[in-house]
Amino acid sequence: MTLEKKRQIATVFKYVVLVLVGIIMIYPLVWMIGASFKTNSEIFSSIGFIPKSPTVQGYIDAMNGYGGDIDIWKSMLNTYKIVIPKVLLTIASCTLTAYGFARFKFKGHDLLFALLMATLFLPNVVLNVPQFIMYNGWGWVDSPVYLPLIVPTMFAQDTYFVFMLIQFLRNIPKELDEAAKIDGCTALGTLWHVIVPVLKPAMTSAALFQFMWSSNDFMGPLLYVSTPKRYPAAIFVKMSMDADTGFSWNRILALSLISIIPSLVVFFIAQDQFIDGVTAGSVKG
């Protein structure tokens, strides 16, 4: 067997494995879409994703409120009142912080960087009690503008994104900074005009991660939001499951699908930049 023939067989085998893994990974989502059109009895009697007797009753029920001041649309609006500021502030603060650590040497630089990296290994759950006590003392709990969830992102609290951006910044030659300085750019001018355009794929990756994580965040709103009309979609879906003892699963699946559609749309729109940001290992011109 020739080397070319072996290479073709290896390529076919690789793609077959990738397709099979892809089907296994995406099947739960496909099943959820199909199950949202099934009746309760059919959901529990068939693993197939194509409904035998399609019904849109689940979506009709999902659109209805459960009394009070909250429904799926208000909860999704609440979600993005949290998510959009968090994404914007995270990108701004983490980019500034990463730029400072990657490009400048200052007193205590190494110690502060070590402390920054140490927080990567600190489980968020251990911070819940002290943070709640602190925010409650400041009167931020159940804030109508979600202060406990949004304000910390102004101070680069997401260490993972800072670390990720620092790694990308290390691949950008410092000669670009020096050339910008010769042309009269300040440090912030260099960041905006030189660094940010090259760093854009990494920033897009960080923004997408934050968007998805914040959209799916359950613990944060559960701790800091107590007024039902301010609940985001993650809590609303769980609350709708507890609304009665015999709830309809097609309604729950429809609610879940509606709540994740914006995340899917945003991901597919920005997927090229996201892939570039995850895979880039060299400077792009």
Secondary structure, DSSP 4 states (H G I P E B T S, - for coil): --HHHHHHHHHHHHHHHHHHHHHHHHHHHHHHHHHTTS-HHHHTT---SS-SS---HHHHHHHS--STT--HHHHHHHHHHHHHHHHHHHHHHHHHHHHHHHH---TTHHHHHHHHHHGGGS-GGGGHHHHHHHHHHTT-TT-TT-HHHHGGGGGT--HHHHHHHHHHHTTS-HHHHHHHHHTT--HHHHIIIIIHHHHHHHHHHHHHHHHHHHHT--HHHHHH---GGG--HHHHHHHHHTS-TT--HHHHHHHHHHHHHHHHHHHHHSHHHHHHHHH--S---
